[in-house]
Amino acid sequence: MEVQVTVTGATGAESLGIGDLAALTGVPVRTIRFYCDEGILEPARSAGGHRRFDAAAADRLRLVRRLRGLGLGLPAIAAVLAGERSLGEAVAAERAALEAEMSALAWRRAALTAVESAAPDERAARLDLLAAAEDGRAARGVLAEFWLRRIMAPLPDDRVEAFLEMVVPPPPADPSPAQVVAYAEMVVLTGDRSLNRRLLEQARSNVRAVGDEESLLAGMGEAMELAAPLVLAGAAPGPGAALDRFVDAHATGRSARDTPEFRRVILRDSEVERDARVARYWDLFHVVTGEPATLGALHFWLLDALERSVP
């Protein structure tokens, strides 16, 4: 048992025994011993081998206690005490980790509710569906990979990231059961082999026909921006600036001229874009994000407008 006394050295500096430090800070003696063993506290030793602490140890121990109360682990606390990491950095990292954990729990809660709320004879099927998206982040990776396979020509990283942001919804931080179910169905859709085969064939065809994919994508983005207010207003697909920019983007990307025959070529090459499974993907995208006019809805509107423009 360590002697619980306070002594004063020749310099007048107060030295605390482990019991004094415990009484001063409210931290149990066994916890202080543990922190010493872990290197969080570095006491001196008396001639008799007992731990001795200077006054700064109390402030250090109070900081440790407060950080532990916030959930920080000992490695993170040790890094702060050693000056390897600022207090702000350590707290921010812990907050980010906590948010990720809370998001994962919210996803699980929504999935459980989705199974619970299904009709008894549908619960097994609902459970199988949700197995495709047990983890929101991993599910997003599956969707991203699906869309990346459609990019056959090299593009700048920032263009690829911008494209993914438009076609892959981030998992909601606090999802509803309907959103989790929709996300899982999106993952299942992107695993459809026949759909993937058709999209791969389209991508290969685009490589042969499109010489400037970056200009094509940029132009289509501008066309969709022009179409957005029309779609939101419920306007019927038809001629106008949006359709003209859409056709011009394809013409630029393919080094072609805008003719009725060329418009029929665009429709033929975009046939897979109007597949019912693709339409379903964008319906589910809307459920997940709440966006009133998804990229898919805009594209469908432009393709319908294009079809009506061809004699």
LOVOKE-625447 format. One record per atom (N, C-alpha, C): residue in one letter; x, y, z. Coordinates in steps of 0.001 Angstrom, whole numbers, plus 524288, in hexadecimal, padded with zeros to 5 digits. Example, Ala and Ser with C-alpha at 12.3 -4.5 7.8 and 13.67 -1.06 7.14 Angstrom:
2
A833867E9C681E78 A8300C7EE6C81E78 A833907F31C81E78 S832327F73681BA8 S835667FBDC81BE4 S832648001E81EBE 
This chain:
311
M8034F7FB4D80000 M800008000080000 M8036C804DE80000 E80222808A47FC78 E8056780D487FC12 E804128112A8005F V80813813BD8025F V8076A8179380691 V8047B81C4780468 Q8008C81E0F80701 Q7FD4D822678054F Q7FECD8274D80853 V80308829B0806E2 V804C482E6B80990 V806428327A8058D T80654837478074F T8082383B9180411 T80D3083D8A8065A V8112983E2280311 V8163784012804EF V817B8844C2801B2 T81B2C847D7803C5 T81D1F84C6D8010A T822F784BE88007B G824D684C527FBA4 G82A5D84BC27FAA7 G82D46850AA7FC2B A8326E8508B7FB2F A835D1854E27FC99 A8345E859DA7F9B5 T8322C8595C7F51C T830BB85DFA7F20A T82B8D860437F3C3 G828D485D827F729 G823C685F687F8EC G81F5A85D697F5A3 A8208F85A9F7F15A A81C77858977EDF2 A819B18541A7F0A9 E8148C854347F072 E8117B850357F31C E8118084B277F010 S81221846D07F2AF S811FC841A07F054 S80D5B83EBC7F29C L80A4683C527EF29 L8057A839B97F0D6 L8061E833D37F0AE G80414831557F4BE G803AF82BB77F49A G7FEF182A2A7F16A I7FE7C825317F022 I7FA38823747ECBF I7F4E7824497EF59 G7F4B5823BE7F49B G7EFCF824AF7F761 G7EE4C82A627F74B D7F23C82DCC7F7CA D7F130833707F77D D7EF04834E47F220 L7F168832A47EE0E L7EFB5833DA7E8C8 L7EA27831E47E7E4 A7E8EB82D5A7EA06 A7E3A682B377E97C A7DFB282EBB7EC35 A7E1058308A7F0EC A7DD7A833ED7F3D9 A7DCC68392D7F129 L7E0F683B117EEBD L7E0D3840317EC3D L7DD978402B7E740 T7DDC183BD87E466 T7DB3E83BA17DF3E T7D6368387F7DF24 G7D554835407E323 G7D0C0831E07E31D G7D16A82D017DFCE V7D62082BF97DE0D V7D73D827507DAE8 V7D916822FF7DE8E P7D6C981E5E7DE51 P7D85D81A217E1D5 P7DE27818C37E14F V7E059816F07E596 V7E5E1815857E5AD V7E717811597E198 R7E3B680D647E127 R7E4D6809377DD65 R7E4E080B437D7CA T7E1A080F477D6B1 T7E197811907D170 T7E69F814997D075 I7E8768175E7D473 I7ED6281A417D3E6 I7F1D78166F7D2F0 R7F1E38120F7D5BC R7F5F180E1A7D4D5 R7F5BA80C267CF2E F7F0EB80B527CD3C F7F043809747C7DA F7F27480D727C3FB Y7F14A812817C4E6 Y7F341816867C163 Y7F937816C47C192 C7FB5C815E07C618 C8011A815BE7C68D C8035A811337C36A D800E780CAC7C3FA D802C3808107C122 D80258808CB7BB40 E7FE6680BD27B97F E7FD9680CBC7B3E8 E800C3811507B1D7 G803A6813ED7B530 G806ED8183F7B381 G8041881D6B7B30B I7FF3381D987B4C6 I7FC428227E7B490 I7FE4B8264A7B8AE L7FF85824487BD30 L80209827497C15A L807868251F7C22E E80B3B8289E7C32C E810AB826FD7C3EA E81296828F67C937 P81191826017CD55 P8131B827BE7D28B P818FA826F67D37F A81AD7829E47D744 A82022828DB7D939 A81FBE824947DD5E R824188230D7DF70 R8242781F137E38E R8271A8212F7E841 S824E7820367ECDA S8278A821C37F1A7 S82BEA81DE97F2D3 A82EFF81F267F6B2 A8333D81B9B7F830 A83126816497F9AF G82C67816327FB99 G82A008113A7FD15 G8273580E887F88D G82764810D87F3DD G8250C80E707EF49 G81F6380FD27EE78 H81D55813737F16E H817E1814F47F0C7 H8174C8191A7EC7D R812C7819077E9E7 R811B781CE87E5D6 R810FF822487E840 R8136B826287E5BB R812DF82B8E7E76D R8113D82ED87E2BE F80DCB832837E38F F80BA8835A57DF56 F80C6383B6F7E073 D80DAE83E737DC5F D80DF28441C7DD12 D8087C8466C7DC60 A8080684B7A7DD52 A802E184DFF7DD17 A8007F84DBD7D79F A803C784DB87D38E A801C684D987CE30 A7FEFF8487D7CD08 A8002A844627D005 A7FDB083F4C7CF1D A7F7CD83F9F7D004 A7F638843077D3B0 A7F09E8438C7D4BF A7EDC3845D17D003 D7F015849DD7CD9E D7EDAB84C237C8F1 D7ED9B848337C47C R7F1CB8455A7C3FB R7F22F8415E7BFE3 R7EE0783D2A7C0B2 L7ED5083B947C591 L7E9838377E7C6C3 L7E3F1839747C5EC R7E2F183E517C733 R7DDB98407F7C642 R7DC848409C7C065 L7E077842077BD3B L7DFB8842167B797 L7DE9783C977B594 V7E182838D37B793 V7E0AA833617B600 V7DB17831B87B754 R7D96E8331E7BBFB R7D430831907BDB5 R7CFFC834027BA3F R7D0A9838EA7B8D2 R7CCC183B907B58D R7CC97839337B00E L7D132838107ADFC L7D156835BE7A8C4 L7CF238303A7A8C7 R7D02E82D557ACEB R7CDE78281C7AD5B R7C7FB8287A7ADBB G7C62582C897B068 G7C08782D507B0DE G7BDF382E647ABA1 L7C0F7830937A7F6 L7BF048319B7A2B6 L7BFA082CE479F1E G7C1F5828BD7A13E G7C267823EE79E3F G7C78F8231A79B7B L7CB588269C79C1B L7D057825EC79982 L7D3518215879BDE G7D5DF81E557989A G7D8FE819F779A65 G7DE4B81BC179C58 L7E0E78184779F1B L7E5FB819B07A14F L7EA1281B0879D2B P7EA528184B798BA P7EE30819E1794C5 P7ED6A81F7E792ED A7E880821147921F A7E778826717906B A7E8EC82A54794A8 I7E7BA828F579988 I7E90C82C6779DE7 I7EEED82CDB79E79 A7F1AD8287E79E02 A7F7618289279E70 A7F9C282C0579A35 A7F77C82BEB79581 A7F97B82F2B79146 A7F8C5834F079282 V7F4598364E794EF V7F36E83BBB79681 V7F75A83D6179AAE L7F80E83A1C79E8E L7FB9783B697A2D7 L8014183BD57A106 A80294838B879D03 A807EB838D479AF7 A808BF83D3879707 G804908401B795B8 G805078444D791F8 G805248427878C54 E803EB83D7678B7D E803F783B5878633 E7FEFA83CC37833E R7FAFA83E4578627 R7F5F983F90783D3 R7F378843CA78728 S7F1068479B784A1 S7EE8284BB2787A6 S7E971849A978A0D L7E7B684C6778E0E L7E2CC84AF579093 L7DE4D84B4B78CAA G7DE5584F657896F G7DA328500278589 G7DA1984B8C781A5 E7DEA9849D377FED E7DEFC8457E77C32 E7DCF18407377E94 A7DE6683F7778374 A7DCB983AA878606 A7D6D283A9A786DA V7D4AF83EF77887C V7CF0C83F4A78961 V7CC1683ECD7842F A7CE1B8414E78013 A7CB8D840FD77AF4 A7CB8A83B63778ED A7CFDB838A2779B3 A7D02483331777F0 A7CC4882FCA77AEA E7CBC7830B377FF7 E7C81882DA978313 E7C27C82EDD78177 R7C165833DA7805A R7BC258354477E98 R7BAE1832A17796A A7BE9D8329E775C6 A7BDBA83024770B4 A7BCB682A4E77155 A7BFAD827CF774C1 A7BEEC82237775AF A7B9968213477820 L7B7FC824AA77BA6 L7B2E28241277E28 L7AE80824C677A37 E7AF0B82892776B4 E7AB0C8296D772BE E7AA8D824B676F21 A7AF068226276DC1 A7AEDF81DB776A71 A7AC228193A76D40 E7AD3B818C277245 E7AABC8149877559 E7A4E081589775CC M7A35F81A78776BA M79DD381BB77772B M79B0181ACA77201 S79DB481C1176DA0 S79B6081B337687E S79A878156376784 A79E5E8123E7690F A79DD780C9376863 A7995B80A7776BAD L798CF80C777706A L7948180AC5773CD L78F3B80C7B77197 A78F128113D76F72 A78A2D8132376D26 A788AD80FC976874 W78C8C80E2C76571 W78B8880AD4760EA W7895080596762BC R78BAA80355766C5 R789C47FE5A768E2 R784407FED776B04 R7833D8032476DC2 R77E07803F976FFD R779EC8044A76BAE A77B2B8072676781 A7777C807A976326 A7769F8026876074 A77AD67FF4F75FF1 A77A557FA2D75D7D A776F67F693760D1 L777C57F6AF765E4 L774967F37076966 L76EDA7F5067691E T76DEC7FA20768FE T7688A7FC037689D T7661A7FA6F7636D A769427FA7975F45 A767457F8F975A24 A765847F34375A13 V768687EFE875CBB V766DB7EA6775D0D V762137E9D076089 E762327EC7A764EC E75DE87EC1B768B7 E758C07EE0976671 S758FA7F2237633C S754327F47F76129 S752157F1B975C59 A755277EE2275A1F A753527EB3F75584 A74F137E7637571A A74BB87E60775378 A747BE7E2057547B A74A6F7DCE2755DD P748287D9C77594F P74ABD7D4EE75B02 P74CA57D1817568D D749987D11775263 D74B287CDB874E08 D74F2C7D05074A76 E7509D7D54A74B97 E754747D80B74867 E759967D8E974B48 R759BA7D77875039 R75E577D8BA7535D R763447D5DA7519E A7629D7D0F075011 A767327CDF574E4F A7698D7D0787496E A766327D1FE745C7 A768117D484740FD A76A857D9D074236 R7682F7DCB7745CC R76A537E1CC7475A R76FB17E115749DE L7702F7DD1174D01 L7752A7DBF974F8A L7795A7DAB374B7C D777F57D79174796 D77BA87D6447436F D77D517DB2874076 L779947DE9E73F61 L77AC97E36773C8B L77E937E6D273F9B L77D8B7E7757449D L780C97EAE8747D5 L7864A7E8CB7489A A787017E3BA747B7 A78C3E7E17D74825 A78FFA7E3DD74422 A78DCD7E62273FF8 A791077E89673BEC A793537EDC173DBB A7912F7EFEE741F2 A7930D7F50F743BC A793387F535749AE E795F97F17974BF6 E7965E7F166751AB E799957F5F6753AC D79D287F7C375078 D7A0777FC32751DF D79FE48006474DA6 G79E518051074F3B G79D438092974B6E G7A20480AB07483E R7A68280B2B74ABE R7AB3C80CCC747F2 R7ACE7808AB743FF A7ACB6803C6745A0 A7AE257FF9674207 A7AA5A7FF5E73D78 A7A5538003873E8C A7A1698003473A61 A7A271804967367C R7A3FE809197386E R7A53B80D6D734E4 R7A9D280BFC7315F G7AD978092A7337D G7B1FF8077473056 G7B055803EF72BE1 V7AC778009772CD7 V7AA727FD2A728C3 V7A7F3800637246C L7A4DA80449725E6 L7A257807A0721FA L7A66180AB871EDF A7AA5E80CAA7218C A7AE7280FA771EDE A7B14780C3E71AE0 E7B2658076E71C60 E7B518803DD718CB E7B1C5802C6713F8 F7ACB58024E714BF F7A91E8016D7105C F7A98D805D170C5F W7A99180AAB70E2F W7A9C280F1970A9E W7AF3480FEC70864 L7B33580EB670B62 L7B88980F597095F L7B99080BBB704BE R7B70680739704B0 R7B7B98039B70052 R7B598805D86FB3A R7B26E809CB6FB8C R7B02980C216F6E0 R7B3B88103D6F47A I7B7C5811D16F749 I7BB7E815AF6F53B I7BFFA812B96F2AC M7C00B812A56ED96 M7C3FD80FAD6EABD M7C8A68130B6E91B A7C7C98181B6E871 A7CBFA81BA16E6DD A7CE4C81E3C6EBB7 P7D35981F646EBAE P7D5CB821F16F032 P7D3A0827716F10F L7D25A828A16F5EC L7D06182DC56F75E L7D37982FCC6FC07 P7D3D6834F36FCAF P7D6678372070152 P7D398835577064A D7D696834CF70A7E D7D456832ED70F6B D7CFD1836517113D D7D05C83B76710A0 D7CC2A83EDF7127D D7C72983E1670F5B R7C7B383CD170A46 R7C31383BD17070B R7C075836B4708B0 V7C3AA832CA709F1 V7C18982DC770BB4 V7BEAD82E73710DB E7C10A8316071483 E7BE88832427198F E7B9718353A718ED A7B9618391671588 A7B49983C1B7149D A7B0598389771258 F7B1E18351A70EDC F7AE268317170C89 F7ABD782DDE710B4 L7AF3382BBA71411 L7AD508282B71823 L7A9A282AE671BED E7AAB182FD071D10 E7A74B832BB7209D E7A1CD8334471E60 M7A15A833587192C M79C49833FD716B0 M7993A82EE37164F V79C0282A707162A V799528257C71519 V7991F821C7719C3 V79C39822DC71DC7 V79C5981F697225B V79AD28228E7272E P7965A821817297D P794D18248372E1C P797EB822D0732E9 P799838267B7362D P79C06824ED73B13 P798008226A73EA5 P7998E81E98741C4 P795D381C3F7456B P793ED8206774945 P78EDD8210074A0B P78CF2824E574DCF P78F24823E575344 A7908182817755FA A792B68278675B37 A78EBA8255275F0B D789DE826D375E69 D785B4824DC761CF D7813C822FB75E55 P781D981E7875BE1 P77E2681CD0757DF P778F381AF975A11 S774F981B72756D3 S76FEA8191875805 S770118137475628 P76C8C8102275803 P76C5780AC1755FF P76BBB80A9875011 A7688A80E1D74DE4 A767BF80E2B74839 A76CCE80F6F7455E Q77001812E17478D Q774EC8143D74503 Q778BE80FAB7450D V778F080CD474958 V77C758084C7499A V77AB28041D745C5 V775A38033774576 V773917FF5C741C1 V774CD8010B73C2A A774118060D73AFB A7752A8080A735C3 A77AF2807777346F Y77E4B808A47382C Y783EC8083D7373A Y785678028F73622 A7832F7FF0373922 A7844E7F97B7384F A782777F7BB732E9 E77DE77F99B73145 E77BF27F81E72C1B E77F6D7FA51727CD M781907FEF37289F M7853380127724CF M789FB7FDA272431 V78BF77FBB77288A V790827F83B72859 V78F2D7F33D72564 V78A967F11B72671 V788EE7EC5D723B9 V7887A7ED6271DD9 L786327F1D871C69 L7859E7F32C716E3 L78AE77F3707141A T78EBC7F5CC716A9 T793D77F66171428 T796B67F131713BA G794B47ED327165F G797037E802715E1 G794717E4AE711C0 D7907E7E6C670F13 D78DC57E3E170B01 D791837E2E77066D R7928C7DDFA7054E R7967C7DCAA70158 R794E47DE686FBE2 S78FF17DD9B6FA89 S78E4D7DF1A6F53D S78E877E5046F48C L78D2B7E7F46F8A0 L78D857EDA26F84A L793347EF4F6F7CB N796927ECF96FAE7 N79C227EE456FA92 N79E547ECFD6F52E R79C937E8AD6F2F9 R79E757E72F6EDCC R79CC77EB3A6E9B7 R797E97ECE46E9F6 R795FA7F0CB6E643 R798DB7F6036E6E6 L799C37F7866EBB8 L79C7D7FC776ECA9 L7A22D7FC2B6EAEC L7A49C7F79D6EBA8 L7AA047F6F76E9E6 L7AA587F7406E3F8 E7A6867F4DE6E152 E7A6677F5246DB9D E7A5C57FAC96D9D0 Q7A26C7FDB26DCA5 Q7A1B08032D6DB45 Q7A6BD8063F6DC13 A7A968805236E070 A7AE47807ED6E18D A7B25A806D26DD5D R7B2B1801F46DBB1 R7B6748009E6D793 R7B5098033E6D26D S7AFFD803816D162 S7AE3A806316CCA5 S7AF9380BF66CCE1 N7AF0180E456D184 N7B04C813C56D22B N7B612814D16D13C V7B95F8112A6D2F2 V7BEFE811D46D223 V7C0378122D6CC4F R7BD8080EF96C94D R7BE6180F046C3A6 R7BC1E813EA6C111 A7B7AA815BE6C310 A7B4F081A0B6C075 A7B64E81F696C29B V7B78181FAC6C79C V7B860824BC6CA26 V7BE3C825C16CA97 G7BFF3829D96C818 G7C57B82B2D6C85F G7C6C782ED86CCCA D7C2DD831B06CEC3 D7C3C2835936D2E3 D7BF99834DB6D718 E7C06F830F56DA83 E7BC8382FC66DE82 E7BC0C834216E27F E7C063836C96E397 E7C02F83AFF6E773 E7BC9983F6A6E59A S7BD02840D76E094 S7B992844ED6DE7A S7B3EF843126DE5A L7B32B83E0F6DD23 L7ADE683BE36DD11 L7AB6483C4E6E26F L7AE4083AA46E68B L7AC1883AC76EBD0 L7AB14840626ED94 A7AEC2843DD6EC50 A7AE098495B6EDE0 A7A94584BB26EB2F G7A8AB84A8C6E630 G7A43684CA26E353 G79F1484A6B6E535 M79F07845556E677 M79A41842FA6E887 M798D48456C6EDC6 G79CCE846996F0E2 G79BBB849276F5DF G7992184E756F51B E79AFE851616F144 E798A28567B6F028 E79305855D06EE2B A79229851D96EAE9 A78CE5850E26E8DC A7892684F8B6ED49 M78B0084C8D6F10F M787A584B086F567 M7867484FAD6F8EA E78A2E8533D6F96E E78923857FE6FC6E E784D285B326F9D4 L784E985B546F4AF L780D285E266F1D2 L77B8C85B616F234 A77BC1856256F27E A776E1853236F2B6 A774778531E6F825 A777A0853E96FC2D A775C7853617018F A770F6856A7702CA P770F185BC9701A0 P76C3A85ED4702E3 P7676A85D066FFDF L7683685AED6FB30 L763CC858FA6F81D L76189854096FA95 V76504850906FC55 V7634284BC06FED9 V7606E84D06703EC L7629F8509C706FA L760348521370BF3 L75AE2854A470B1D A75A538574A706C4 A7555B859E370598 A751668563270327 G7531C8515E7021D G74F8F84D946FFC3 G74EB684E5E6F9F7 A752578511E6F766 A751D2852176F1CA A7529C84D0E6EEB2 A74FA484C6F6EA8D A75032847D86E739 A755578482A6E43A P757EA843C86E359 P75CCB843CD6E04E P75BDD8460D6DAE4 G75F5E849806D941 G75EA484BE16D421 G7636384EF56D280 P76315851B46CE28 P76783854B16CC0F P768E28594A6CF92 G76DB685B326CED8 G76F6885FA86D1E8 G7754185F7E6D2DB A7771C863196D620 A77CB8863936D721 A77F0385EA76D9A5 A77BFA85C2E6DD14 A77DFA857886DFC5 A77EFF853276DBDE L77B3C852256D87C L77BEA84E036D4A1 L7804984F606D0CC D780888544A6CF2E D784A4855E76CB87 D78A12855016CDE9 R78AA8856526D2E8 R78FCA855916D571 R7910084FCF6D615 F78D0B84CBD6D706 F78DB5847146D796 F78FB8844B06D27C V78D3F846116CE32 V78EDA844006C919 V794428460C6C7AF D7953A84B0D6C8D1 D79A4D84D616C79B D79EAC84AA76CA9B A79D998491F6CF81 A7A188846636D29D A7A2F9841376D00F H79F0083E5C6CE41 H7A0068396A6CB93 H7A2E883A536C671 A7A16483E596C39A A7A3F583F786BEA1 A7A9AF840E46BF76 T7AABF844006C37A T7B0238457F6C4A1 T7B357840BD6C645 G7B11483D956C9A3 G7B3E0838FB6CB7F G7B4F88350D6C735 R7B1A1834E76C336 R7B22B831136BEFA R7B4408338A6B9ED S7B55D838986BA13 S7B73683B626B564 S7B35B83A9C6B0E4 A7AE6983B9A6B20A A7AA4883AC86AE26 A7A6FE83FB66ADAA R7A35383F976A9EE R79FB0843ED6A922 R79A49842606AB09 D79752846426AC89 D791F58455C6AE48 D78E69844A46A98C T78CCB83FC76A8AF T7891C83E7C6A482 T7850983AC76A6C4 P7809A83A186A42D P77CBF836526A609 P77F14830DF6A6B4 E7826982F5C6A308 E784D882A2F6A36B E78867829E16A833 F78B5882E1A6A92B F78EC782E246ADC1 F78B9282DCE6B2C6 R7871B830566B2EC R783CC830166B795 R781C582A846B86E R780AA827D66B42D R77EFF8225F6B4B8 R7837A81EFD6B6C5 V7883A8204C6B53E V78CD081D716B73E V78D4881E326BD27 I78C83822FB6BEF6 I78CC2824036C49E I788A7820C16C779 L783F1820B46C559 L77FBE81DA56C7D1 L7810F817DC6C7EE R7831B815EF6C391 R78480810616C35D R788B580F216C764 D78CB88126F6C7B4 D791058116E6CB47 D78F838126A6D0F8 S78B2F8151A6D1D5 S789698163E6D734 S78504812A26D8EA E783FC80EA16D5DF E77F9880B2D6D711 E77FED808E26DC8C V784AC807526DE20 V78541804ED6E345 V78411808D96E79D E784D980DDC6E67F E783BE811DE6EA74 E77DF48120C6EBCD R77AA780FFD6E852 R77502810196E934 R7730080ACF6EB1D D77699807636EC75 D775338024C6EEA8 D77217803276F3B8 A76E3E7FFE76F4A5 A76AF6800796F94D A76E1E800166FE50 R7725D7FD016FE20 R7759C7FC7B702D3 R778A08017C703EF V77A468042B6FFD9 V77CDA8093A70093 V778EF80D32702B7 A7743180D1070095 A77020810957028B A76F0F80F8A7084A R76F0780AA5709C5 R76E1F8093B70F3F R7728C80B40712B4 Y7775E80AF8710CC Y77BD080CFD713C8 Y77AE9812B871533 W77930815C671159 W7787881B5671261 W773B481C6C715CB D76FC58191671578 D76B678199871924 D76D4E818B871EBE L7709B814DC71F6A L772C1813B172491 L776768180172655 F7796381A2F722B0 F77CD681E9E723D3 F779A78230C72635 H7751B82403723F8 H771A582819725FF H76FDD826DA72B91 V76EA6821EA72C9F V76CFE82067731E3 V7716282171735C7 V776318203373444 V77AAC820CC737C8 V77BF882685738B2 T77BF1829A973491 T77DD182F0D734FA T779828331B7358B G774DC831D57339F G770B0835B47339D G7713C839BA72F56 E775178391C72BE3 E775CA83CE67279E E770F383CF17241E P76ECB8417372308 P76A0A841A671FD8 P76AFC8406371A1A A76FC38417071839 A771168404C712C2 A7767083DB1712A7 T776808388D712A2 T77B71835B471295 T77E0D8361370D40 L782F6834AF70D13 L785C98349670823 L78310830FD70444 G7813082C9770630 G77E76828E8702C5 G7797782B2A70094 A7767582DE3703E7 A771948303E7020F A772A38344A6FDCF L776CD8374A6FE70 L7783883B336FA8A L779DF8389D6F571 H77CD98345D6F5F7 H77EA3831A06F149 H77A0382F396EE56 F7766082CD76F137 F771BB82A9F6EEBD F76EA582EDE6EBE5 W76E1E833686EE4A W76B38837BF6EBE1 W76DCE839596E6C1 L772F9839BF6E6C8 L775D083B4C6E214 L775678372D6DDC8 L775A38323F6DF48 L7751A82E126DB69 L76F8E82DFA6D921 D76BB482EE96DC70 D7665182F2E6DA76 D765B3833CC6D6BC A76819838306D832 A767D883CC36D4C6 A76A9683B9F6CF99 L76EEE838D96CFE3 L771C2837746CB23 L76E86833EC6C7A3 E76BEF8301E6CA05 E768AD82C726C6FD E7644B82F5B6C42F R761F88332C6C6CD R75DA2836196C473 R75F82839B36C01B S764A583AD56C020 S766B683E666BC25 S7681883BA86B714 V7682C8366D6B735 V769B08336D6B29A V764CD832206AF6C P764B9833806AA69 P760228325C6A723 P75F0B82C786A6D2 
